[in-house]
Structure formats: structure tokens, C-alpha cells
């Protein structure tokens, strides 16, 4: 089982690489207010996806110095 996350494409300036931003919500340990946290991943992508596209990404072997994820599905 590989780790899968859902996010939005925020950068499409590179060839075969898209930057996907994943958001997660969790309650603060002390104050119990929900906090939004964003994390950006460099993902391998053969398709021509534009900014704002919702995708599912999956962990994979290292493809380059920063790419450890690939886009598997467009939502």
C-alpha cells in the first residue's frame, strides 16, 4: 500500500512536473481550534494539467532530487 493524498495543482511551469498543494485540518492539542496546514509536493506528470486541477497523488521511488510523488488520477 502506497500513501495517497488529494490536492490541487498550483504550478505547471516545469516539463513533466507539477507542484501539488495538499491541505490537512487538525485540532490544536490545547485549544481545540481546527488548524489548516498546506504542504507542497513536486509530482511527476505526463499529462498537460493546468493550475486549479484537483488530483490524487501517490508516493513512489525517487525520480529526481525533489520528486517522490506521481499524479495517478484527475478528479
N, CA, C and O atoms as a Tripos MOL2 file, in Angstrom:
@<TRIPOS>MOLECULE
protein
  300   299    75     0     0
PROTEIN
NO_CHARGES

@<TRIPOS>ATOM
      1 N           0.8400   -1.1880    0.0000 N.3       1 UNK1
      2 CA          0.0000    0.0000    0.0000 C.3       1 UNK1
      3 C           0.8820    1.2470    0.0000 C.2       1 UNK1
      4 O           1.7170    1.4380    0.8840 O.2       1 UNK1
      5 N           0.6770    2.0870   -1.0070 N.am      2 UNK2
      6 CA          1.4170    3.3410   -1.0840 C.3       2 UNK2
      7 C           0.5640    4.4790   -0.5460 C.2       2 UNK2
      8 O          -0.6640    4.4350   -0.6250 O.2       2 UNK2
      9 N           1.2030    5.4720   -0.0120 N.am      3 UNK3
     10 CA          0.4950    6.6160    0.5420 C.3       3 UNK3
     11 C          -0.1440    7.4260   -0.5840 C.2       3 UNK3
     12 O           0.5050    7.7060   -1.5910 O.2       3 UNK3
     13 N          -1.4230    7.8060   -0.4170 N.am      4 UNK4
     14 CA         -2.1400    8.5980   -1.4140 C.3       4 UNK4
     15 C          -2.6990    9.8410   -0.7510 C.2       4 UNK4
     16 O          -3.1980    9.7900    0.3730 O.2       4 UNK4
     17 N          -2.6090   10.9730   -1.4650 N.am      5 UNK5
     18 CA         -3.1060   12.2450   -0.9690 C.3       5 UNK5
     19 C          -3.8920   12.9460   -2.0670 C.2       5 UNK5
     20 O          -3.6960   12.6780   -3.2530 O.2       5 UNK5
     21 N          -4.7770   13.8380   -1.6660 N.am      6 UNK6
     22 CA         -5.5710   14.6080   -2.6140 C.3       6 UNK6
     23 C          -5.1740   16.0730   -2.5080 C.2       6 UNK6
     24 O          -5.0340   16.6030   -1.4060 O.2       6 UNK6
     25 N          -4.9920   16.7330   -3.6570 N.am      7 UNK7
     26 CA         -4.5710   18.1300   -3.6370 C.3       7 UNK7
     27 C          -4.9210   18.8550   -4.9160 C.2       7 UNK7
     28 O          -5.6160   18.3220   -5.7810 O.2       7 UNK7
     29 N          -4.4310   20.0810   -5.0260 N.am      8 UNK8
     30 CA         -4.7020   20.9520   -6.1640 C.3       8 UNK8
     31 C          -3.3840   21.3570   -6.8120 C.2       8 UNK8
     32 O          -2.4230   21.6860   -6.1170 O.2       8 UNK8
     33 N          -3.3370   21.3320   -8.1360 N.am      9 UNK9
     34 CA         -2.1440   21.7570   -8.8770 C.3       9 UNK9
     35 C          -2.0140   23.2730   -8.7400 C.2       9 UNK9
     36 O          -2.9480   24.0090   -9.0590 O.2       9 UNK9
     37 N          -0.8500   23.7440   -8.2640 N.am     10 UNK10
     38 CA         -0.6280   25.1840   -8.0860 C.3      10 UNK10
     39 C           0.4510   25.7280   -9.0160 C.2      10 UNK10
     40 O           0.5850   26.9440   -9.1470 O.2      10 UNK10
     41 N           1.2210   24.8620   -9.6620 N.am     11 UNK11
     42 CA          2.2490   25.3260  -10.5920 C.3      11 UNK11
     43 C           2.4160   24.3140  -11.7210 C.2      11 UNK11
     44 O           2.5440   23.1140  -11.4810 O.2      11 UNK11
     45 N           2.4130   24.8240  -12.9690 N.am     12 UNK12
     46 CA          2.5890   23.9520  -14.1350 C.3      12 UNK12
     47 C           3.6840   24.4990  -15.0570 C.2      12 UNK12
     48 O           3.6050   24.3440  -16.2760 O.2      12 UNK12
     49 N           4.6970   25.1320  -14.4790 N.am     13 UNK13
     50 CA          5.7270   25.7910  -15.2730 C.3      13 UNK13
     51 C           6.8360   24.8580  -15.7360 C.2      13 UNK13
     52 O           7.5940   25.2070  -16.6410 O.2      13 UNK13
     53 N           6.9470   23.6670  -15.1280 N.am     14 UNK14
     54 CA          8.0250   22.7590  -15.4860 C.3      14 UNK14
     55 C           7.5210   21.6740  -16.4350 C.2      14 UNK14
     56 O           6.3220   21.4090  -16.5190 O.2      14 UNK14
     57 N           8.4580   21.0550  -17.1420 N.am     15 UNK15
     58 CA          8.0980   19.9530  -18.0300 C.3      15 UNK15
     59 C           7.9790   18.6770  -17.2130 C.2      15 UNK15
     60 O           8.8860   18.3330  -16.4560 O.2      15 UNK15
     61 N           6.8520   17.9700  -17.3650 N.am     16 UNK16
     62 CA          6.5840   16.6810  -16.7180 C.3      16 UNK16
     63 C           6.6130   16.7570  -15.1890 C.2      16 UNK16
     64 O           6.7110   15.7260  -14.5250 O.2      16 UNK16
     65 N           6.5290   17.9590  -14.6270 N.am     17 UNK17
     66 CA          6.4760   18.1230  -13.1760 C.3      17 UNK17
     67 C           5.3950   19.1310  -12.8380 C.2      17 UNK17
     68 O           5.3110   20.1930  -13.4550 O.2      17 UNK17
     69 N           4.5720   18.8010  -11.8640 N.am     18 UNK18
     70 CA          3.5480   19.7180  -11.3760 C.3      18 UNK18
     71 C           3.7190   19.8460   -9.8670 C.2      18 UNK18
     72 O           4.0470   18.8690   -9.1930 O.2      18 UNK18
     73 N           3.4980   21.0380   -9.3370 N.am     19 UNK19
     74 CA          3.5330   21.2610   -7.8980 C.3      19 UNK19
     75 C           2.0940   21.1500   -7.3960 C.2      19 UNK19
     76 O           1.2090   21.8760   -7.8480 O.2      19 UNK19
     77 N           1.8750   20.2310   -6.4570 N.am     20 UNK20
     78 CA          0.5400   19.9740   -5.9180 C.3      20 UNK20
     79 C           0.5340   20.3780   -4.4470 C.2      20 UNK20
     80 O           1.4120   19.9890   -3.6770 O.2      20 UNK20
     81 N          -0.4740   21.1670   -4.0700 N.am     21 UNK21
     82 CA         -0.6170   21.6030   -2.6880 C.3      21 UNK21
     83 C          -1.6960   20.7750   -2.0050 C.2      21 UNK21
     84 O          -2.8280   20.6920   -2.4810 O.2      21 UNK21
     85 N          -1.3290   20.1630   -0.8810 N.am     22 UNK22
     86 CA         -2.2350   19.3110   -0.1120 C.3      22 UNK22
     87 C          -2.5630   20.0290    1.1930 C.2      22 UNK22
     88 O          -1.6750   20.5290    1.8830 O.2      22 UNK22
     89 N          -3.8550   20.0700    1.5190 N.am     23 UNK23
     90 CA         -4.2960   20.7320    2.7390 C.3      23 UNK23
     91 C          -4.7730   19.6920    3.7450 C.2      23 UNK23
     92 O          -5.4690   18.7430    3.3850 O.2      23 UNK23
     93 N          -4.3980   19.8760    4.9990 N.am     24 UNK24
     94 CA         -4.9170   18.9910    6.0340 C.3      24 UNK24
     95 C          -5.3950   19.8300    7.2020 C.2      24 UNK24
     96 O          -4.8100   20.8690    7.5080 O.2      24 UNK24
     97 N          -6.4670   19.3790    7.8600 N.am     25 UNK25
     98 CA         -7.0370   20.0610    9.0130 C.3      25 UNK25
     99 C          -6.8830   19.1580   10.2270 C.2      25 UNK25
    100 O          -7.1020   17.9490   10.1490 O.2      25 UNK25
    101 N          -6.5010   19.7630   11.3540 N.am     26 UNK26
    102 CA         -6.3700   19.0060   12.5940 C.3      26 UNK26
    103 C          -6.6330   19.9490   13.7600 C.2      26 UNK26
    104 O          -6.3630   21.1450   13.6610 O.2      26 UNK26
    105 N          -7.1560   19.4240   14.8600 N.am     27 UNK27
    106 CA         -7.4090   20.2850   16.0110 C.3      27 UNK27
    107 C          -6.1220   20.5900   16.7860 C.2      27 UNK27
    108 O          -5.2480   19.7360   16.9310 O.2      27 UNK27
    109 N          -6.0310   21.8220   17.2750 N.am     28 UNK28
    110 CA         -4.8970   22.2170   18.1030 C.3      28 UNK28
    111 C          -4.9390   21.4020   19.3980 C.2      28 UNK28
    112 O          -6.0070   21.2650   19.9950 O.2      28 UNK28
    113 N          -3.7970   20.8560   19.8480 N.am     29 UNK29
    114 CA         -3.8030   19.9790   21.0210 C.3      29 UNK29
    115 C          -4.3590   20.6360   22.2920 C.2      29 UNK29
    116 O          -5.0250   19.9810   23.0930 O.2      29 UNK29
    117 N          -4.0830   21.9220   22.4700 N.am     30 UNK30
    118 CA         -4.5220   22.5860   23.6980 C.3      30 UNK30
    119 C          -5.8460   23.3340   23.5320 C.2      30 UNK30
    120 O          -6.7360   23.2240   24.3750 O.2      30 UNK30
    121 N          -5.9710   24.1030   22.4330 N.am     31 UNK31
    122 CA         -7.1160   24.9990   22.2810 C.3      31 UNK31
    123 C          -8.2700   24.4010   21.4840 C.2      31 UNK31
    124 O          -9.3620   24.9680   21.4590 O.2      31 UNK31
    125 N          -8.0410   23.2660   20.8350 N.am     32 UNK32
    126 CA         -9.0680   22.5220   20.1010 C.3      32 UNK32
    127 C          -9.6300   23.2590   18.8880 C.2      32 UNK32
    128 O         -10.6210   22.8190   18.3050 O.2      32 UNK32
    129 N          -9.0140   24.3680   18.5050 N.am     33 UNK33
    130 CA         -9.4280   25.0490   17.2830 C.3      33 UNK33
    131 C          -8.7930   24.3190   16.0970 C.2      33 UNK33
    132 O          -7.6400   23.8950   16.1690 O.2      33 UNK33
    133 N          -9.5550   24.1750   15.0040 N.am     34 UNK34
    134 CA         -9.0230   23.4720   13.8430 C.3      34 UNK34
    135 C          -8.0490   24.3540   13.0860 C.2      34 UNK34
    136 O          -8.3190   25.5280   12.8310 O.2      34 UNK34
    137 N          -6.9200   23.7750   12.7330 N.am     35 UNK35
    138 CA         -5.8480   24.4710   12.0300 C.3      35 UNK35
    139 C          -5.7300   23.8850   10.6330 C.2      35 UNK35
    140 O          -5.7750   22.6680   10.4520 O.2      35 UNK35
    141 N          -5.5780   24.7700    9.6400 N.am     36 UNK36
    142 CA         -5.3350   24.3350    8.2670 C.3      36 UNK36
    143 C          -3.8490   24.4170    7.9890 C.2      36 UNK36
    144 O          -3.2080   25.4310    8.2640 O.2      36 UNK36
    145 N          -3.3040   23.3310    7.4380 N.am     37 UNK37
    146 CA         -1.8830   23.3120    7.1130 C.3      37 UNK37
    147 C          -1.7330   22.8910    5.6550 C.2      37 UNK37
    148 O          -2.3620   21.9290    5.2120 O.2      37 UNK37
    149 N          -0.8960   23.6150    4.9110 N.am     38 UNK38
    150 CA         -0.6660   23.3300    3.4980 C.3      38 UNK38
    151 C           0.7310   22.7680    3.3170 C.2      38 UNK38
    152 O           1.6780   23.2080    3.9690 O.2      38 UNK38
    153 N           0.8520   21.7960    2.4300 N.am     39 UNK39
    154 CA          2.1490   21.2240    2.1080 C.3      39 UNK39
    155 C           2.2200   21.0520    0.5980 C.2      39 UNK39
    156 O           1.2480   20.6260   -0.0270 O.2      39 UNK39
    157 N           3.3690   21.3810    0.0070 N.am     40 UNK40
    158 CA          3.5300   21.3220   -1.4460 C.3      40 UNK40
    159 C           4.4500   20.1550   -1.8240 C.2      40 UNK40
    160 O           5.4850   19.9260   -1.1990 O.2      40 UNK40
    161 N           4.0380   19.4310   -2.8630 N.am     41 UNK41
    162 CA          4.8010   18.2840   -3.3420 C.3      41 UNK41
    163 C           5.0880   18.4470   -4.8280 C.2      41 UNK41
    164 O           4.2170   18.8670   -5.5900 O.2      41 UNK41
    165 N           6.3110   18.1160   -5.2410 N.am     42 UNK42
    166 CA          6.6600   18.0620   -6.6560 C.3      42 UNK42
    167 C           6.2740   16.6710   -7.1560 C.2      42 UNK42
    168 O           6.7390   15.6640   -6.6230 O.2      42 UNK42
    169 N           5.4150   16.6190   -8.1900 N.am     43 UNK43
    170 CA          4.8680   15.3500   -8.6740 C.3      43 UNK43
    171 C           5.1880   15.1500  -10.1430 C.2      43 UNK43
    172 O           5.1970   16.1010  -10.9260 O.2      43 UNK43
    173 N           5.4480   13.9130  -10.5050 N.am     44 UNK44
    174 CA          5.6750   13.5600  -11.8990 C.3      44 UNK44
    175 C           4.3340   13.4780  -12.6080 C.2      44 UNK44
    176 O           3.3780   12.9030  -12.0880 O.2      44 UNK44
    177 N           4.2710   14.0640  -13.8120 N.am     45 UNK45
    178 CA          3.0120   14.0950  -14.5620 C.3      45 UNK45
    179 C           3.3080   14.0880  -16.0480 C.2      45 UNK45
    180 O           3.9880   14.9820  -16.5530 O.2      45 UNK45
    181 N           2.8010   13.0820  -16.7550 N.am     46 UNK46
    182 CA          2.9710   13.0120  -18.2110 C.3      46 UNK46
    183 C           1.9170   13.8500  -18.9310 C.2      46 UNK46
    184 O           2.1520   14.3120  -20.0480 O.2      46 UNK46
    185 N           0.7560   14.0510  -18.3020 N.am     47 UNK47
    186 CA         -0.3490   14.7880  -18.9300 C.3      47 UNK47
    187 C          -0.1150   16.2890  -18.8230 C.2      47 UNK47
    188 O           0.7350   16.7460  -18.0580 O.2      47 UNK47
    189 N          -0.8820   17.0490  -19.6010 N.am     48 UNK48
    190 CA         -0.8010   18.5070  -19.5650 C.3      48 UNK48
    191 C          -1.9020   19.0300  -18.6510 C.2      48 UNK48
    192 O          -3.0050   19.3260  -19.1110 O.2      48 UNK48
    193 N          -1.6090   19.1460  -17.3560 N.am     49 UNK49
    194 CA         -2.5830   19.6290  -16.3790 C.3      49 UNK49
    195 C          -2.3370   21.1010  -16.0930 C.2      49 UNK49
    196 O          -1.1920   21.5470  -16.0330 O.2      49 UNK49
    197 N          -3.4160   21.8510  -15.9170 N.am     50 UNK50
    198 CA         -3.3270   23.2820  -15.6450 C.3      50 UNK50
    199 C          -3.5230   23.5570  -14.1630 C.2      50 UNK50
    200 O          -3.9170   22.6700  -13.4060 O.2      50 UNK50
    201 N          -3.2450   24.7880  -13.7520 N.am     51 UNK51
    202 CA         -3.4380   25.2080  -12.3590 C.3      51 UNK51
    203 C          -4.8990   25.0620  -11.9620 C.2      51 UNK51
    204 O          -5.7940   25.3050  -12.7720 O.2      51 UNK51
    205 N          -5.1420   24.6640  -10.7140 N.am     52 UNK52
    206 CA         -6.5030   24.5330  -10.2100 C.3      52 UNK52
    207 C          -7.1020   23.1610  -10.4050 C.2      52 UNK52
    208 O          -8.2140   22.9110   -9.9400 O.2      52 UNK52
    209 N          -6.4020   22.2570  -11.0780 N.am     53 UNK53
    210 CA         -6.8990   20.9060  -11.2940 C.3      53 UNK53
    211 C          -6.7760   20.1030  -10.0110 C.2      53 UNK53
    212 O          -5.7270   20.1040   -9.3670 O.2      53 UNK53
    213 N          -7.8600   19.4110   -9.6400 N.am     54 UNK54
    214 CA         -7.8590   18.5800   -8.4330 C.3      54 UNK54
    215 C          -7.3510   17.1870   -8.8110 C.2      54 UNK54
    216 O          -7.8420   16.5890   -9.7690 O.2      54 UNK54
    217 N          -6.3640   16.6630   -8.0600 N.am     55 UNK55
    218 CA         -5.7240   15.3970   -8.4200 C.3      55 UNK55
    219 C          -5.4920   14.5380   -7.1780 C.2      55 UNK55
    220 O          -5.5440   15.0200   -6.0460 O.2      55 UNK55
    221 N          -5.2360   13.2540   -7.4230 N.am     56 UNK56
    222 CA         -4.7780   12.3340   -6.3860 C.3      56 UNK56
    223 C          -3.3400   11.9760   -6.7140 C.2      56 UNK56
    224 O          -3.0210   11.6110   -7.8450 O.2      56 UNK56
    225 N          -2.4590   12.0860   -5.6990 N.am     57 UNK57
    226 CA         -1.0480   11.7640   -5.9030 C.3      57 UNK57
    227 C          -0.6790   10.5560   -5.0490 C.2      57 UNK57
    228 O          -1.3110   10.2700   -4.0320 O.2      57 UNK57
    229 N           0.3660    9.8570   -5.4940 N.am     58 UNK58
    230 CA          0.7850    8.6280   -4.8300 C.3      58 UNK58
    231 C           2.3020    8.6600   -4.6440 C.2      58 UNK58
    232 O           3.0300    9.1100   -5.5290 O.2      58 UNK58
    233 N           2.7720    8.1850   -3.5000 N.am     59 UNK59
    234 CA          4.2120    8.1200   -3.2350 C.3      59 UNK59
    235 C           4.8580    7.0980   -4.1670 C.2      59 UNK59
    236 O           4.2530    6.0760   -4.4910 O.2      59 UNK59
    237 N           6.0730    7.3730   -4.5900 N.am     60 UNK60
    238 CA          6.7940    6.4870   -5.4960 C.3      60 UNK60
    239 C           8.2850    6.5700   -5.1800 C.2      60 UNK60
    240 O           8.6920    7.3140   -4.2870 O.2      60 UNK60
    241 N           9.0880    5.8180   -5.8990 N.am     61 UNK61
    242 CA         10.5330    5.8670   -5.6970 C.3      61 UNK61
    243 C          11.0400    7.2600   -6.0950 C.2      61 UNK61
    244 O          10.3580    7.9570   -6.8460 O.2      61 UNK61
    245 N          12.1950    7.6760   -5.6230 N.am     62 UNK62
    246 CA         12.7160    8.9920   -6.0080 C.3      62 UNK62
    247 C          12.9650    9.0690   -7.5160 C.2      62 UNK62
    248 O          13.7000    8.2540   -8.0750 O.2      62 UNK62
    249 N          12.3460   10.0550   -8.1650 N.am     63 UNK63
    250 CA         12.5160   10.2570   -9.6000 C.3      63 UNK63
    251 C          13.5590   11.3370   -9.8860 C.2      63 UNK63
    252 O          14.1560   11.3610  -10.9630 O.2      63 UNK63
    253 N          13.7740   12.2250   -8.9210 N.am     64 UNK64
    254 CA         14.8110   13.2460   -9.0080 C.3      64 UNK64
    255 C          15.1020   13.7110   -7.5850 C.2      64 UNK64
    256 O          14.6950   13.0620   -6.6220 O.2      64 UNK64
    257 N          15.7940   14.8140   -7.4550 N.am     65 UNK65
    258 CA         16.1440   15.3020   -6.1240 C.3      65 UNK65
    259 C          14.9010   15.6540   -5.2970 C.2      65 UNK65
    260 O          14.8710   15.4160   -4.0890 O.2      65 UNK65
    261 N          13.8830   16.2180   -5.9430 N.am     66 UNK66
    262 CA         12.6910   16.6590   -5.2150 C.3      66 UNK66
    263 C          11.4390   15.8500   -5.5140 C.2      66 UNK66
    264 O          10.4640   15.9530   -4.7690 O.2      66 UNK66
    265 N          11.4260   15.0480   -6.5750 N.am     67 UNK67
    266 CA         10.2050   14.3350   -6.9660 C.3      67 UNK67
    267 C          10.1540   12.9330   -6.3670 C.2      67 UNK67
    268 O          10.9320   12.0570   -6.7460 O.2      67 UNK67
    269 N           9.2240   12.7290   -5.4230 N.am     68 UNK68
    270 CA          8.9690   11.4220   -4.8400 C.3      68 UNK68
    271 C           7.4970   11.0350   -4.9710 C.2      68 UNK68
    272 O           7.0620   10.0570   -4.3620 O.2      68 UNK68
    273 N           6.7390   11.7750   -5.7430 N.am     69 UNK69
    274 CA          5.3070   11.5650   -5.9060 C.3      69 UNK69
    275 C           4.9640   11.5590   -7.3880 C.2      69 UNK69
    276 O           5.7070   12.0980   -8.2080 O.2      69 UNK69
    277 N           3.8310   10.9440   -7.7260 N.am     70 UNK70
    278 CA          3.3340   10.9810   -9.1050 C.3      70 UNK70
    279 C           1.8270   11.1510   -9.0830 C.2      70 UNK70
    280 O           1.1560   10.7170   -8.1470 O.2      70 UNK70
    281 N           1.3070   11.7800  -10.1110 N.am     71 UNK71
    282 CA         -0.1340   12.0020  -10.2220 C.3      71 UNK71
    283 C          -0.7420   10.7440  -10.8320 C.2      71 UNK71
    284 O          -0.3210   10.2960  -11.8980 O.2      71 UNK71
    285 N          -1.7450   10.1730  -10.1410 N.am     72 UNK72
    286 CA         -2.3450    8.9330  -10.6360 C.3      72 UNK72
    287 C          -3.7580    9.1340  -11.1550 C.2      72 UNK72
    288 O          -4.2310    8.3360  -11.9650 O.2      72 UNK72
    289 N          -4.4530   10.1980  -10.7030 N.am     73 UNK73
    290 CA         -5.8420   10.3670  -11.1090 C.3      73 UNK73
    291 C          -6.2230   11.8400  -11.0790 C.2      73 UNK73
    292 O          -5.8270   12.5790  -10.1770 O.2      73 UNK73
    293 N          -6.9960   12.2550  -12.0730 N.am     74 UNK74
    294 CA         -7.5470   13.6170  -12.1220 C.3      74 UNK74
    295 C          -8.9940   13.5380  -11.6770 C.2      74 UNK74
    296 O          -9.7630   12.7350  -12.2060 O.2      74 UNK74
    297 N          -9.3760   14.3630  -10.7090 N.am     75 UNK75
    298 CA        -10.7470   14.3320  -10.1910 C.3      75 UNK75
    299 C         -11.6300   15.3310  -10.9240 C.2      75 UNK75
    300 O         -12.8180   15.4440  -10.6220 O.2      75 UNK75
@<TRIPOS>BOND
     1     1     2 1
     2     2     3 1
     3     3     4 2
     4     3     5 am
     5     5     6 1
     6     6     7 1
     7     7     8 2
     8     7     9 am
     9     9    10 1
    10    10    11 1
    11    11    12 2
    12    11    13 am
    13    13    14 1
    14    14    15 1
    15    15    16 2
    16    15    17 am
    17    17    18 1
    18    18    19 1
    19    19    20 2
    20    19    21 am
    21    21    22 1
    22    22    23 1
    23    23    24 2
    24    23    25 am
    25    25    26 1
    26    26    27 1
    27    27    28 2
    28    27    29 am
    29    29    30 1
    30    30    31 1
    31    31    32 2
    32    31    33 am
    33    33    34 1
    34    34    35 1
    35    35    36 2
    36    35    37 am
    37    37    38 1
    38    38    39 1
    39    39    40 2
    40    39    41 am
    41    41    42 1
    42    42    43 1
    43    43    44 2
    44    43    45 am
    45    45    46 1
    46    46    47 1
    47    47    48 2
    48    47    49 am
    49    49    50 1
    50    50    51 1
    51    51    52 2
    52    51    53 am
    53    53    54 1
    54    54    55 1
    55    55    56 2
    56    55    57 am
    57    57    58 1
    58    58    59 1
    59    59    60 2
    60    59    61 am
    61    61    62 1
    62    62    63 1
    63    63    64 2
    64    63    65 am
    65    65    66 1
    66    66    67 1
    67    67    68 2
    68    67    69 am
    69    69    70 1
    70    70    71 1
    71    71    72 2
    72    71    73 am
    73    73    74 1
    74    74    75 1
    75    75    76 2
    76    75    77 am
    77    77    78 1
    78    78    79 1
    79    79    80 2
    80    79    81 am
    81    81    82 1
    82    82    83 1
    83    83    84 2
    84    83    85 am
    85    85    86 1
    86    86    87 1
    87    87    88 2
    88    87    89 am
    89    89    90 1
    90    90    91 1
    91    91    92 2
    92    91    93 am
    93    93    94 1
    94    94    95 1
    95    95    96 2
    96    95    97 am
    97    97    98 1
    98    98    99 1
    99    99   100 2
   100    99   101 am
   101   101   102 1
   102   102   103 1
   103   103   104 2
   104   103   105 am
   105   105   106 1
   106   106   107 1
   107   107   108 2
   108   107   109 am
   109   109   110 1
   110   110   111 1
   111   111   112 2
   112   111   113 am
   113   113   114 1
   114   114   115 1
   115   115   116 2
   116   115   117 am
   117   117   118 1
   118   118   119 1
   119   119   120 2
   120   119   121 am
   121   121   122 1
   122   122   123 1
   123   123   124 2
   124   123   125 am
   125   125   126 1
   126   126   127 1
   127   127   128 2
   128   127   129 am
   129   129   130 1
   130   130   131 1
   131   131   132 2
   132   131   133 am
   133   133   134 1
   134   134   135 1
   135   135   136 2
   136   135   137 am
   137   137   138 1
   138   138   139 1
   139   139   140 2
   140   139   141 am
   141   141   142 1
   142   142   143 1
   143   143   144 2
   144   143   145 am
   145   145   146 1
   146   146   147 1
   147   147   148 2
   148   147   149 am
   149   149   150 1
   150   150   151 1
   151   151   152 2
   152   151   153 am
   153   153   154 1
   154   154   155 1
   155   155   156 2
   156   155   157 am
   157   157   158 1
   158   158   159 1
   159   159   160 2
   160   159   161 am
   161   161   162 1
   162   162   163 1
   163   163   164 2
   164   163   165 am
   165   165   166 1
   166   166   167 1
   167   167   168 2
   168   167   169 am
   169   169   170 1
   170   170   171 1
   171   171   172 2
   172   171   173 am
   173   173   174 1
   174   174   175 1
   175   175   176 2
   176   175   177 am
   177   177   178 1
   178   178   179 1
   179   179   180 2
   180   179   181 am
   181   181   182 1
   182   182   183 1
   183   183   184 2
   184   183   185 am
   185   185   186 1
   186   186   187 1
   187   187   188 2
   188   187   189 am
   189   189   190 1
   190   190   191 1
   191   191   192 2
   192   191   193 am
   193   193   194 1
   194   194   195 1
   195   195   196 2
   196   195   197 am
   197   197   198 1
   198   198   199 1
   199   199   200 2
   200   199   201 am
   201   201   202 1
   202   202   203 1
   203   203   204 2
   204   203   205 am
   205   205   206 1
   206   206   207 1
   207   207   208 2
   208   207   209 am
   209   209   210 1
   210   210   211 1
   211   211   212 2
   212   211   213 am
   213   213   214 1
   214   214   215 1
   215   215   216 2
   216   215   217 am
   217   217   218 1
   218   218   219 1
   219   219   220 2
   220   219   221 am
   221   221   222 1
   222   222   223 1
   223   223   224 2
   224   223   225 am
   225   225   226 1
   226   226   227 1
   227   227   228 2
   228   227   229 am
   229   229   230 1
   230   230   231 1
   231   231   232 2
   232   231   233 am
   233   233   234 1
   234   234   235 1
   235   235   236 2
   236   235   237 am
   237   237   238 1
   238   238   239 1
   239   239   240 2
   240   239   241 am
   241   241   242 1
   242   242   243 1
   243   243   244 2
   244   243   245 am
   245   245   246 1
   246   246   247 1
   247   247   248 2
   248   247   249 am
   249   249   250 1
   250   250   251 1
   251   251   252 2
   252   251   253 am
   253   253   254 1
   254   254   255 1
   255   255   256 2
   256   255   257 am
   257   257   258 1
   258   258   259 1
   259   259   260 2
   260   259   261 am
   261   261   262 1
   262   262   263 1
   263   263   264 2
   264   263   265 am
   265   265   266 1
   266   266   267 1
   267   267   268 2
   268   267   269 am
   269   269   270 1
   270   270   271 1
   271   271   272 2
   272   271   273 am
   273   273   274 1
   274   274   275 1
   275   275   276 2
   276   275   277 am
   277   277   278 1
   278   278   279 1
   279   279   280 2
   280   279   281 am
   281   281   282 1
   282   282   283 1
   283   283   284 2
   284   283   285 am
   285   285   286 1
   286   286   287 1
   287   287   288 2
   288   287   289 am
   289   289   290 1
   290   290   291 1
   291   291   292 2
   292   291   293 am
   293   293   294 1
   294   294   295 1
   295   295   296 2
   296   295   297 am
   297   297   298 1
   298   298   299 1
   299   299   300 2
@<TRIPOS>SUBSTRUCTURE
     1 UNK1         2 RESIDUE 1 A UNK
     2 UNK2         6 RESIDUE 1 A UNK
     3 UNK3        10 RESIDUE 1 A UNK
     4 UNK4        14 RESIDUE 1 A UNK
     5 UNK5        18 RESIDUE 1 A UNK
     6 UNK6        22 RESIDUE 1 A UNK
     7 UNK7        26 RESIDUE 1 A UNK
     8 UNK8        30 RESIDUE 1 A UNK
     9 UNK9        34 RESIDUE 1 A UNK
    10 UNK10       38 RESIDUE 1 A UNK
    11 UNK11       42 RESIDUE 1 A UNK
    12 UNK12       46 RESIDUE 1 A UNK
    13 UNK13       50 RESIDUE 1 A UNK
    14 UNK14       54 RESIDUE 1 A UNK
    15 UNK15       58 RESIDUE 1 A UNK
    16 UNK16       62 RESIDUE 1 A UNK
    17 UNK17       66 RESIDUE 1 A UNK
    18 UNK18       70 RESIDUE 1 A UNK
    19 UNK19       74 RESIDUE 1 A UNK
    20 UNK20       78 RESIDUE 1 A UNK
    21 UNK21       82 RESIDUE 1 A UNK
    22 UNK22       86 RESIDUE 1 A UNK
    23 UNK23       90 RESIDUE 1 A UNK
    24 UNK24       94 RESIDUE 1 A UNK
    25 UNK25       98 RESIDUE 1 A UNK
    26 UNK26      102 RESIDUE 1 A UNK
    27 UNK27      106 RESIDUE 1 A UNK
    28 UNK28      110 RESIDUE 1 A UNK
    29 UNK29      114 RESIDUE 1 A UNK
    30 UNK30      118 RESIDUE 1 A UNK
    31 UNK31      122 RESIDUE 1 A UNK
    32 UNK32      126 RESIDUE 1 A UNK
    33 UNK33      130 RESIDUE 1 A UNK
    34 UNK34      134 RESIDUE 1 A UNK
    35 UNK35      138 RESIDUE 1 A UNK
    36 UNK36      142 RESIDUE 1 A UNK
    37 UNK37      146 RESIDUE 1 A UNK
    38 UNK38      150 RESIDUE 1 A UNK
    39 UNK39      154 RESIDUE 1 A UNK
    40 UNK40      158 RESIDUE 1 A UNK
    41 UNK41      162 RESIDUE 1 A UNK
    42 UNK42      166 RESIDUE 1 A UNK
    43 UNK43      170 RESIDUE 1 A UNK
    44 UNK44      174 RESIDUE 1 A UNK
    45 UNK45      178 RESIDUE 1 A UNK
    46 UNK46      182 RESIDUE 1 A UNK
    47 UNK47      186 RESIDUE 1 A UNK
    48 UNK48      190 RESIDUE 1 A UNK
    49 UNK49      194 RESIDUE 1 A UNK
    50 UNK50      198 RESIDUE 1 A UNK
    51 UNK51      202 RESIDUE 1 A UNK
    52 UNK52      206 RESIDUE 1 A UNK
    53 UNK53      210 RESIDUE 1 A UNK
    54 UNK54      214 RESIDUE 1 A UNK
    55 UNK55      218 RESIDUE 1 A UNK
    56 UNK56      222 RESIDUE 1 A UNK
    57 UNK57      226 RESIDUE 1 A UNK
    58 UNK58      230 RESIDUE 1 A UNK
    59 UNK59      234 RESIDUE 1 A UNK
    60 UNK60      238 RESIDUE 1 A UNK
    61 UNK61      242 RESIDUE 1 A UNK
    62 UNK62      246 RESIDUE 1 A UNK
    63 UNK63      250 RESIDUE 1 A UNK
    64 UNK64      254 RESIDUE 1 A UNK
    65 UNK65      258 RESIDUE 1 A UNK
    66 UNK66      262 RESIDUE 1 A UNK
    67 UNK67      266 RESIDUE 1 A UNK
    68 UNK68      270 RESIDUE 1 A UNK
    69 UNK69      274 RESIDUE 1 A UNK
    70 UNK70      278 RESIDUE 1 A UNK
    71 UNK71      282 RESIDUE 1 A UNK
    72 UNK72      286 RESIDUE 1 A UNK
    73 UNK73      290 RESIDUE 1 A UNK
    74 UNK74      294 RESIDUE 1 A UNK
    75 UNK75      298 RESIDUE 1 A UNK
